[in-house]
């Protein structure tokens, strides 16, 4: 297995609504970015996504697919201009003198000036007396 080192302006970690929104902005202004998508989604079991303007009631999978297609059709040669989507996980992230250095699960290194953590949230609900 060979590994690589890539440099970019922005590393986006997370391929859900927040990560895709960030990618849309960077594609629109034609700035280089790499978006890593683990393909593990908190709302994967939900039949519908809510509170996403313009997409109320669409399934989360349909939403992600539609936004990725829009990015590819609207922005730049090959779709994303200077952007790249990667399926995979970032396993380490370090602050350096020049920005950030991340390593993915395959050992590839990404050097980025900025990082957006768009990994979502985990629901941790408090115990409610009388409920199981």
TIVO-2410 file (N, C-alpha, C; in nm, 3 decimals):
# residues 132
REC num residu      c1      c2      c3 atome chaine
REC   1      X   0.084  -0.118   0.000     N      A
REC   1      X   0.000   0.000   0.000    CA      A
REC   1      X   0.089   0.124   0.000     C      A
REC   2      X   0.064   0.214  -0.096     N      A
REC   2      X   0.141   0.337  -0.099    CA      A
REC   2      X   0.059   0.449  -0.036     C      A
REC   3      X   0.127   0.539   0.029     N      A
REC   3      X   0.060   0.652   0.092    CA      A
REC   3      X   0.100   0.780   0.020     C      A
REC   4      X   0.023   0.885   0.045     N      A
REC   4      X   0.051   1.012  -0.021    CA      A
REC   4      X   0.037   1.127   0.078     C      A
REC   5      X   0.091   1.241   0.037     N      A
REC   5      X   0.073   1.365   0.112    CA      A
REC   5      X   0.010   1.466   0.017     C      A
REC   6      X  -0.099   1.527   0.062     N      A
REC   6      X  -0.172   1.625  -0.017    CA      A
REC   6      X  -0.183   1.754   0.063     C      A
REC   7      X  -0.174   1.867  -0.004     N      A
REC   7      X  -0.192   1.997   0.061    CA      A
REC   7      X  -0.318   2.063   0.005     C      A
REC   8      X  -0.389   2.135   0.092     N      A
REC   8      X  -0.512   2.202   0.052    CA      A
REC   8      X  -0.537   2.322   0.143     C      A
REC   9      X  -0.625   2.410   0.103     N      A
REC   9      X  -0.663   2.523   0.189    CA      A
REC   9      X  -0.748   2.476   0.307     C      A
REC  10      X  -0.844   2.384   0.278     N      A
REC  10      X  -0.941   2.345   0.381    CA      A
REC  10      X  -0.961   2.194   0.381     C      A
REC  11      X  -0.955   2.136   0.499     N      A
REC  11      X  -0.992   1.997   0.520    CA      A
REC  11      X  -1.126   1.997   0.593     C      A
REC  12      X  -1.225   1.932   0.534     N      A
REC  12      X  -1.357   1.919   0.594    CA      A
REC  12      X  -1.370   1.775   0.642     C      A
REC  13      X  -1.394   1.756   0.770     N      A
REC  13      X  -1.409   1.622   0.825    CA      A
REC  13      X  -1.557   1.603   0.857     C      A
REC  14      X  -1.626   1.528   0.772     N      A
REC  14      X  -1.768   1.502   0.788    CA      A
REC  14      X  -1.845   1.531   0.661     C      A
REC  15      X  -1.926   1.434   0.617     N      A
REC  15      X  -1.999   1.448   0.491    CA      A
REC  15      X  -2.148   1.462   0.506     C      A
REC  16      X  -2.195   1.507   0.622     N      A
REC  16      X  -2.337   1.533   0.643    CA      A
REC  16      X  -2.370   1.676   0.603     C      A
REC  17      X  -2.484   1.727   0.649     N      A
REC  17      X  -2.528   1.861   0.608    CA      A
REC  17      X  -2.426   1.972   0.635     C      A
REC  18      X  -2.361   1.972   0.749     N      A
REC  18      X  -2.265   2.079   0.779    CA      A
REC  18      X  -2.142   2.070   0.689     C      A
REC  19      X  -2.089   1.951   0.669     N      A
REC  19      X  -1.974   1.935   0.581    CA      A
REC  19      X  -2.006   1.969   0.437     C      A
REC  20      X  -2.124   1.926   0.390     N      A
REC  20      X  -2.164   1.956   0.252    CA      A
REC  20      X  -2.190   2.105   0.233     C      A
REC  21      X  -2.245   2.170   0.334     N      A
REC  21      X  -2.265   2.315   0.326    CA      A
REC  21      X  -2.131   2.388   0.315     C      A
REC  22      X  -2.035   2.344   0.393     N      A
REC  22      X  -1.901   2.404   0.387    CA      A
REC  22      X  -1.838   2.380   0.250     C      A
REC  23      X  -1.852   2.258   0.199     N      A
REC  23      X  -1.797   2.226   0.066    CA      A
REC  23      X  -1.862   2.312  -0.041     C      A
REC  24      X  -1.993   2.335  -0.030     N      A
REC  24      X  -2.063   2.418  -0.127    CA      A
REC  24      X  -2.006   2.560  -0.129     C      A
REC  25      X  -1.984   2.615  -0.011     N      A
REC  25      X  -1.927   2.750  -0.004    CA      A
REC  25      X  -1.788   2.753  -0.068     C      A
REC  26      X  -1.703   2.659  -0.033     N      A
REC  26      X  -1.566   2.660  -0.087    CA      A
REC  26      X  -1.566   2.634  -0.238     C      A
REC  27      X  -1.654   2.546  -0.286     N      A
REC  27      X  -1.664   2.523  -0.430    CA      A
REC  27      X  -1.710   2.650  -0.501     C      A
REC  28      X  -1.804   2.719  -0.440     N      A
REC  28      X  -1.858   2.842  -0.499    CA      A
REC  28      X  -1.752   2.948  -0.517     C      A
REC  29      X  -1.659   2.959  -0.423     N      A
REC  29      X  -1.553   3.060  -0.434    CA      A
REC  29      X  -1.424   3.002  -0.494     C      A
REC  30      X  -1.435   2.878  -0.545     N      A
REC  30      X  -1.327   2.811  -0.617    CA      A
REC  30      X  -1.199   2.799  -0.533     C      A
REC  31      X  -1.214   2.760  -0.407     N      A
REC  31      X  -1.100   2.738  -0.319    CA      A
REC  31      X  -1.078   2.589  -0.302     C      A
REC  32      X  -0.954   2.545  -0.291     N      A
REC  32      X  -0.926   2.402  -0.277    CA      A
REC  32      X  -0.969   2.348  -0.140     C      A
REC  33      X  -1.036   2.232  -0.143     N      A
REC  33      X  -1.075   2.164  -0.021    CA      A
REC  33      X  -1.074   2.014  -0.043     C      A
REC  34      X  -1.065   1.942   0.066     N      A
REC  34      X  -1.083   1.797   0.066    CA      A
REC  34      X  -1.187   1.767   0.174     C      A
REC  35      X  -1.292   1.694   0.137     N      A
REC  35      X  -1.394   1.654   0.232    CA      A
REC  35      X  -1.382   1.503   0.255     C      A
REC  36      X  -1.360   1.465   0.380     N      A
REC  36      X  -1.356   1.324   0.419    CA      A
REC  36      X  -1.491   1.286   0.477     C      A
REC  37      X  -1.550   1.180   0.424     N      A
REC  37      X  -1.680   1.131   0.466    CA      A
REC  37      X  -1.666   0.987   0.513     C      A
REC  38      X  -1.687   0.964   0.642     N      A
REC  38      X  -1.677   0.829   0.698    CA      A
REC  38      X  -1.794   0.741   0.655     C      A
REC  39      X  -1.901   0.801   0.606     N      A
REC  39      X  -2.024   0.735   0.567    CA      A
REC  39      X  -2.095   0.669   0.686     C      A
REC  40      X  -2.068   0.721   0.805     N      A
REC  40      X  -2.139   0.681   0.927    CA      A
REC  40      X  -2.222   0.803   0.969     C      A
REC  41      X  -2.353   0.790   0.962     N      A
REC  41      X  -2.439   0.905   0.984    CA      A
REC  41      X  -2.532   0.882   1.103     C      A
REC  42      X  -2.541   0.981   1.189     N      A
REC  42      X  -2.628   0.975   1.305    CA      A
REC  42      X  -2.773   0.952   1.263     C      A
REC  43      X  -2.815   1.010   1.154     N      A
REC  43      X  -2.954   1.000   1.111    CA      A
REC  43      X  -2.977   0.894   1.004     C      A
REC  44      X  -2.888   0.797   0.994     N      A
REC  44      X  -2.898   0.695   0.889    CA      A
REC  44      X  -3.030   0.618   0.894     C      A
REC  45      X  -3.085   0.600   1.013     N      A
REC  45      X  -3.209   0.523   1.027    CA      A
REC  45      X  -3.334   0.608   1.010     C      A
REC  46      X  -3.318   0.739   1.000     N      A
REC  46      X  -3.433   0.829   0.990    CA      A
REC  46      X  -3.492   0.825   0.850     C      A
REC  47      X  -3.624   0.814   0.840     N      A
REC  47      X  -3.685   0.815   0.707    CA      A
REC  47      X  -3.686   0.954   0.644     C      A
REC  48      X  -3.680   1.060   0.728     N      A
REC  48      X  -3.685   1.196   0.676    CA      A
REC  48      X  -3.590   1.286   0.753     C      A
REC  49      X  -3.533   1.382   0.683     N      A
REC  49      X  -3.450   1.486   0.746    CA      A
REC  49      X  -3.536   1.610   0.763     C      A
REC  50      X  -3.511   1.684   0.869     N      A
REC  50      X  -3.589   1.804   0.897    CA      A
REC  50      X  -3.495   1.920   0.930     C      A
REC  51      X  -3.547   2.039   0.919     N      A
REC  51      X  -3.479   2.167   0.944    CA      A
REC  51      X  -3.361   2.191   0.850     C      A
REC  52      X  -3.369   2.137   0.730     N      A
REC  52      X  -3.269   2.167   0.626    CA      A
REC  52      X  -3.343   2.246   0.519     C      A
REC  53      X  -3.317   2.376   0.512     N      A
REC  53      X  -3.393   2.462   0.421    CA      A
REC  53      X  -3.394   2.409   0.279     C      A
REC  54      X  -3.513   2.402   0.223     N      A
REC  54      X  -3.531   2.357   0.086    CA      A
REC  54      X  -3.538   2.206   0.069     C      A
REC  55      X  -3.517   2.132   0.176     N      A
REC  55      X  -3.514   1.986   0.167    CA      A
REC  55      X  -3.597   1.920   0.277     C      A
REC  56      X  -3.693   1.989   0.333     N      A
REC  56      X  -3.775   1.936   0.442    CA      A
REC  56      X  -3.842   1.805   0.399     C      A
REC  57      X  -3.823   1.701   0.479     N      A
REC  57      X  -3.889   1.573   0.456    CA      A
REC  57      X  -3.817   1.476   0.364     C      A
REC  58      X  -3.708   1.519   0.302     N      A
REC  58      X  -3.632   1.429   0.216    CA      A
REC  58      X  -3.553   1.331   0.304     C      A
REC  59      X  -3.525   1.213   0.255     N      A
REC  59      X  -3.446   1.120   0.336    CA      A
REC  59      X  -3.303   1.172   0.347     C      A
REC  60      X  -3.235   1.143   0.458     N      A
REC  60      X  -3.097   1.189   0.473    CA      A
REC  60      X  -3.007   1.143   0.358     C      A
REC  61      X  -3.023   1.018   0.314     N      A
REC  61      X  -2.940   0.967   0.204    CA      A
REC  61      X  -2.968   1.042   0.074     C      A
REC  62      X  -3.096   1.071   0.047     N      A
REC  62      X  -3.131   1.147  -0.073    CA      A
REC  62      X  -3.072   1.288  -0.066     C      A
REC  63      X  -3.078   1.349   0.052     N      A
REC  63      X  -3.023   1.483   0.068    CA      A
REC  63      X  -2.873   1.484   0.036     C      A
REC  64      X  -2.798   1.392   0.097     N      A
REC  64      X  -2.653   1.389   0.072    CA      A
REC  64      X  -2.624   1.366  -0.076     C      A
REC  65      X  -2.695   1.274  -0.138     N      A
REC  65      X  -2.675   1.244  -0.279    CA      A
REC  65      X  -2.707   1.366  -0.366     C      A
REC  66      X  -2.818   1.432  -0.337     N      A
REC  66      X  -2.859   1.548  -0.416    CA      A
REC  66      X  -2.757   1.662  -0.405     C      A
REC  67      X  -2.709   1.690  -0.284     N      A
REC  67      X  -2.612   1.799  -0.267    CA      A
REC  67      X  -2.481   1.764  -0.337     C      A
REC  68      X  -2.436   1.640  -0.327     N      A
REC  68      X  -2.314   1.600  -0.397    CA      A
REC  68      X  -2.331   1.615  -0.547     C      A
REC  69      X  -2.447   1.575  -0.602     N      A
REC  69      X  -2.471   1.590  -0.745    CA      A
REC  69      X  -2.474   1.737  -0.785     C      A
REC  70      X  -2.537   1.821  -0.702     N      A
REC  70      X  -2.541   1.964  -0.733    CA      A
REC  70      X  -2.400   2.024  -0.733     C      A
REC  71      X  -2.319   1.985  -0.636     N      A
REC  71      X  -2.181   2.033  -0.633    CA      A
REC  71      X  -2.108   1.993  -0.760     C      A
REC  72      X  -2.126   1.869  -0.801     N      A
REC  72      X  -2.056   1.819  -0.920    CA      A
REC  72      X  -2.105   1.884  -1.048     C      A
REC  73      X  -2.233   1.920  -1.055     N      A
REC  73      X  -2.286   1.978  -1.179    CA      A
REC  73      X  -2.268   2.130  -1.186     C      A
REC  74      X  -2.259   2.196  -1.072     N      A
REC  74      X  -2.257   2.342  -1.073    CA      A
REC  74      X  -2.119   2.406  -1.071     C      A
REC  75      X  -2.022   2.341  -1.007     N      A
REC  75      X  -1.898   2.412  -0.977    CA      A
REC  75      X  -1.776   2.349  -1.040     C      A
REC  76      X  -1.721   2.419  -1.136     N      A
REC  76      X  -1.589   2.388  -1.188    CA      A
REC  76      X  -1.578   2.267  -1.278     C      A
REC  77      X  -1.463   2.259  -1.343     N      A
REC  77      X  -1.430   2.148  -1.430    CA      A
REC  77      X  -1.429   2.019  -1.349     C      A
REC  78      X  -1.498   1.918  -1.397     N      A
REC  78      X  -1.504   1.792  -1.324    CA      A
REC  78      X  -1.599   1.799  -1.206     C      A
REC  79      X  -1.666   1.913  -1.189     N      A
REC  79      X  -1.769   1.922  -1.088    CA      A
REC  79      X  -1.733   2.001  -0.965     C      A
REC  80      X  -1.620   1.977  -0.904     N      A
REC  80      X  -1.592   2.040  -0.776    CA      A
REC  80      X  -1.488   2.150  -0.784     C      A
REC  81      X  -1.450   2.190  -0.903     N      A
REC  81      X  -1.346   2.290  -0.911    CA      A
REC  81      X  -1.220   2.237  -0.846     C      A
REC  82      X  -1.182   2.296  -0.736     N      A
REC  82      X  -1.063   2.253  -0.664    CA      A
REC  82      X  -1.096   2.161  -0.548     C      A
REC  83      X  -1.217   2.105  -0.544     N      A
REC  83      X  -1.258   2.022  -0.432    CA      A
REC  83      X  -1.249   1.874  -0.461     C      A
REC  84      X  -1.231   1.798  -0.353     N      A
REC  84      X  -1.220   1.652  -0.364    CA      A
REC  84      X  -1.302   1.589  -0.252     C      A
REC  85      X  -1.384   1.488  -0.287     N      A
REC  85      X  -1.454   1.407  -0.188    CA      A
REC  85      X  -1.378   1.277  -0.169     C      A
REC  86      X  -1.360   1.237  -0.044     N      A
REC  86      X  -1.296   1.109  -0.015    CA      A
REC  86      X  -1.381   1.033   0.085     C      A
REC  87      X  -1.409   0.906   0.056     N      A
REC  87      X  -1.474   0.821   0.153    CA      A
REC  87      X  -1.366   0.764   0.242     C      A
REC  88      X  -1.378   0.788   0.371     N      A
REC  88      X  -1.279   0.738   0.465    CA      A
REC  88      X  -1.281   0.820   0.592     C      A
REC  89      X  -1.194   0.782   0.684     N      A
REC  89      X  -1.189   0.847   0.814    CA      A
REC  89      X  -1.053   0.912   0.837     C      A
REC  90      X  -1.057   1.026   0.900     N      A
REC  90      X  -0.936   1.088   0.952    CA      A
REC  90      X  -0.913   1.028   1.090     C      A
REC  91      X  -0.792   0.976   1.114     N      A
REC  91      X  -0.766   0.909   1.242    CA      A
REC  91      X  -0.677   0.992   1.335     C      A
REC  92      X  -0.610   1.095   1.281     N      A
REC  92      X  -0.534   1.185   1.367    CA      A
REC  92      X  -0.530   1.323   1.304     C      A
REC  93      X  -0.525   1.423   1.391     N      A
REC  93      X  -0.522   1.562   1.347    CA      A
REC  93      X  -0.434   1.639   1.443     C      A
REC  94      X  -0.332   1.707   1.389     N      A
REC  94      X  -0.238   1.784   1.470    CA      A
REC  94      X  -0.230   1.927   1.420     C      A
REC  95      X  -0.220   2.021   1.513     N      A
REC  95      X  -0.193   2.160   1.479    CA      A
REC  95      X  -0.044   2.174   1.455     C      A
REC  96      X  -0.005   2.239   1.346     N      A
REC  96      X   0.135   2.262   1.314    CA      A
REC  96      X   0.160   2.412   1.304     C      A
REC  97      X   0.284   2.450   1.281     N      A
REC  97      X   0.316   2.592   1.264    CA      A
REC  97      X   0.249   2.651   1.140     C      A
REC  98      X   0.220   2.567   1.039     N      A
REC  98      X   0.164   2.615   0.913    CA      A
REC  98      X   0.016   2.581   0.895     C      A
REC  99      X  -0.048   2.530   0.998     N      A
REC  99      X  -0.188   2.493   0.985    CA      A
REC  99      X  -0.217   2.364   1.058     C      A
REC 100      X  -0.255   2.261   0.982     N      A
REC 100      X  -0.292   2.132   1.039    CA      A
REC 100      X  -0.236   2.019   0.954     C      A
REC 101      X  -0.215   1.907   1.019     N      A
REC 101      X  -0.173   1.785   0.949    CA      A
REC 101      X  -0.261   1.671   0.997     C      A
REC 102      X  -0.328   1.607   0.902     N      A
REC 102      X  -0.419   1.497   0.933    CA      A
REC 102      X  -0.370   1.371   0.863     C      A
REC 103      X  -0.403   1.257   0.923     N      A
REC 103      X  -0.371   1.128   0.863    CA      A
REC 103      X  -0.501   1.049   0.854     C      A
REC 104      X  -0.525   0.990   0.737     N      A
REC 104      X  -0.646   0.909   0.723    CA      A
REC 104      X  -0.618   0.763   0.758     C      A
REC 105      X  -0.722   0.682   0.756     N      A
REC 105      X  -0.711   0.543   0.798    CA      A
REC 105      X  -0.621   0.459   0.709     C      A
REC 106      X  -0.589   0.508   0.591     N      A
REC 106      X  -0.499   0.437   0.500    CA      A
REC 106      X  -0.355   0.486   0.510     C      A
REC 107      X  -0.332   0.584   0.600     N      A
REC 107      X  -0.197   0.635   0.618    CA      A
REC 107      X  -0.161   0.755   0.533     C      A
REC 108      X  -0.256   0.804   0.453     N      A
REC 108      X  -0.233   0.923   0.371    CA      A
REC 108      X  -0.236   1.048   0.459     C      A
REC 109      X  -0.152   1.145   0.426     N      A
REC 109      X  -0.143   1.269   0.502    CA      A
REC 109      X  -0.206   1.382   0.425     C      A
REC 110      X  -0.281   1.465   0.496     N      A
REC 110      X  -0.339   1.586   0.438    CA      A
REC 110      X  -0.288   1.704   0.519     C      A
REC 111      X  -0.225   1.799   0.451     N      A
REC 111      X  -0.181   1.924   0.514    CA      A
REC 111      X  -0.281   2.031   0.472     C      A
REC 112      X  -0.337   2.101   0.571     N      A
REC 112      X  -0.441   2.200   0.541    CA      A
REC 112      X  -0.416   2.327   0.622     C      A
REC 113      X  -0.448   2.440   0.559     N      A
REC 113      X  -0.437   2.568   0.631    CA      A
REC 113      X  -0.544   2.578   0.739     C      A
REC 114      X  -0.664   2.527   0.711     N      A
REC 114      X  -0.777   2.532   0.805    CA      A
REC 114      X  -0.849   2.398   0.805     C      A
REC 115      X  -0.922   2.371   0.914     N      A
REC 115      X  -1.000   2.247   0.927    CA      A
REC 115      X  -1.138   2.282   0.979     C      A
REC 116      X  -1.240   2.219   0.922     N      A
REC 116      X  -1.375   2.228   0.975    CA      A
REC 116      X  -1.414   2.088   1.022     C      A
REC 117      X  -1.446   2.077   1.151     N      A
REC 117      X  -1.495   1.951   1.206    CA      A
REC 117      X  -1.647   1.952   1.194     C      A
REC 118      X  -1.698   1.873   1.102     N      A
REC 118      X  -1.842   1.867   1.075    CA      A
REC 118      X  -1.890   1.724   1.097     C      A
REC 119      X  -1.850   1.669   1.211     N      A
REC 119      X  -1.876   1.527   1.238    CA      A
REC 119      X  -2.011   1.502   1.302     C      A
REC 120      X  -2.087   1.605   1.327     N      A
REC 120      X  -2.219   1.585   1.386    CA      A
REC 120      X  -2.214   1.571   1.536     C      A
REC 121      X  -2.323   1.521   1.588     N      A
REC 121      X  -2.336   1.507   1.732    CA      A
REC 121      X  -2.381   1.366   1.766     C      A
REC 122      X  -2.368   1.333   1.891     N      A
REC 122      X  -2.421   1.207   1.940    CA      A
REC 122      X  -2.527   1.241   2.043     C      A
REC 123      X  -2.646   1.186   2.026     N      A
REC 123      X  -2.754   1.212   2.120    CA      A
REC 123      X  -2.728   1.137   2.249     C      A
REC 124      X  -2.718   1.211   2.357     N      A
REC 124      X  -2.707   1.151   2.491    CA      A
REC 124      X  -2.819   1.213   2.573     C      A
REC 125      X  -2.928   1.140   2.584     N      A
REC 125      X  -3.045   1.191   2.653    CA      A
REC 125      X  -3.038   1.159   2.802     C      A
REC 126      X  -3.078   1.254   2.884     N      A
REC 126      X  -3.074   1.229   3.029    CA      A
REC 126      X  -3.182   1.129   3.069     C      A
REC 127      X  -3.157   1.056   3.176     N      A
REC 127      X  -3.260   0.962   3.224    CA      A
REC 127      X  -3.381   1.041   3.274     C      A
REC 128      X  -3.499   0.995   3.240     N      A
REC 128      X  -3.622   1.058   3.285    CA      A
REC 128      X  -3.696   0.957   3.374     C      A
REC 129      X  -3.723   0.994   3.497     N      A
REC 129      X  -3.794   0.901   3.586    CA      A
REC 129      X  -3.924   0.852   3.524     C      A
REC 130      X  -3.946   0.720   3.533     N      A
REC 130      X  -4.068   0.660   3.478    CA      A
REC 130      X  -4.057   0.620   3.332     C      A
REC 131      X  -3.944   0.651   3.269     N      A
REC 131      X  -3.922   0.614   3.128    CA      A
REC 131      X  -3.807   0.516   3.121     C      A
REC 132      X  -3.816   0.423   3.030     N      A
REC 132      X  -3.704   0.329   3.015    CA      A
REC 132      X  -3.622   0.359   2.894     C      A
***
